[in-house]
Amino acid sequence: MKLKFASILMLAVLGAVFAASRDFLTIHQAGTIVVGTDGAFPPFSFKQSGQLVGFEVDLANAIAKSLDVKTQWRTAPFTELLSDLKQGKFDFVIASHGITPERQKTIDFATPHYCTGGMIVSKSDGPKTILELPGTRIGVQVGTTYLQNALKIPGVLKSDVKGYAKDSDALRDLIAGKIDVWITDKFVALDVIKNNPKADLEHGDLVFTERIAIAVAKGNNTVTGSINSALIGLMNDGTYEKISNRWFGEDIRCEGN
């Protein structure tokens, strides 16, 4: 009896989540798809002269165009994006979310749109390898796989790791000497080092690797399927490569895509 009740309760919860999200037919009829991001993660999504720009912004806009709808962008703190998605505030979220088993329990992911890893960034005389990290002051963004993986490094204590609401805040403290190491996305690290030559920053090892994908409400297969179809088209017709080269000077899709 308890098992049956638990199953019914779980179905009710999942049903409520799905009911909060729009299927693709409804989205297409409305003519607008609502996209969530944090808007504070250059070069993927950030504000420039008041406009939201970046690799993932361009990619989401291209996906929407392929699906014959317009994008309506909404920003929220990174730690709130997935919970807002479950509440139906967005049709999908594109904010460099790594695919993890824990996240897959409550949301669905589209086909990965790039592969990357968490990279060590420090001053030129700072730690560059994983073996050097124990005992150092490490900065990471909260709610991310960077935080999770930093805490898994042998010898690194929870007290060694400082969480930041924004990735840019961790960078600020690294430059100011308040932390010794910043762990962030590989492409973010390379972009920051390139664009801040006077900051005396260098990158080190990759702490881990991961696949990044768009997040969709659990069970909303019509939206996930539509995004996947659009991504395949963009990767085949050269659009993806053009967008990627604009922001990174290379094609950052995962091998096999």
C-alpha positions, 0 to 999 in steps of 0.5 A: 500500500505504501509503495502504491501511494508513493508511486501515485505521489511521484506521478502526481509530482511529475505530472505537475512539473510537465503541466507547468511546461509548454509543449512545442505545438503550443510554443509554435502557435504562440510564435515565441520560445522563452529561453533562460540563462544567467547572462553573466558567463562570458563568452557564453552569455553576457551583457554588452552595451545592454544587449545579451550576447555570447555563443549560447545566445547566438546558438539559441537564437539560431535554434529558434529561427530554425524552429520558426519562432522568436526568442524571448530571453529571461535572465536569472541567477544560475542557482535558480535557473533549473528550479525556474525551468521546472516551474514553467518560467522558461521553455528551455535553459541554455547556461552551460549546464553540464550533464550529470546523473543528479540533474537528469533525475529532475530535468531532461537534456538535449543533445550536447552542444559543446564539450569542455572541462573545469580548468585551473586559473591562477597567477603566473606563480600560482598552482597549475596542477591538481596535485598543488591544490590542497591547502590553497584558496579555491574559488568557484561558482556555486551550484555548478559542477566546478564546485562539485568537482573541486570538493572531490579533489584528494586533499582539498578540504571544504574550508579551502573552497569558496563559493561565489554567486557569479563566476566573475566575482571569483575572477575579481578575487583571484586578480585581487589576490584574495584566492589562489585558484579559480576553477571555471570552464575551459573556454571561459578561462582562455577568453579571460586570459586573452582579454586581460593581459595585464592581470598576470593570469595563466591556465593550468590543468583540467580538473575534469571534463564534461558535456554541456547541453540545453535543459528542458522540463522533465518529460517534455519530449516535444521540446527536447526533440525539436531542439535536437532536430534543430541542432542537427541541422545547424551542425550540418549546414555550417551555422554551428561552426560559424557561430563557434568560430566567431566566439572561440576561433574553433569548433567546440562541438563534442567529438562525434557530433 
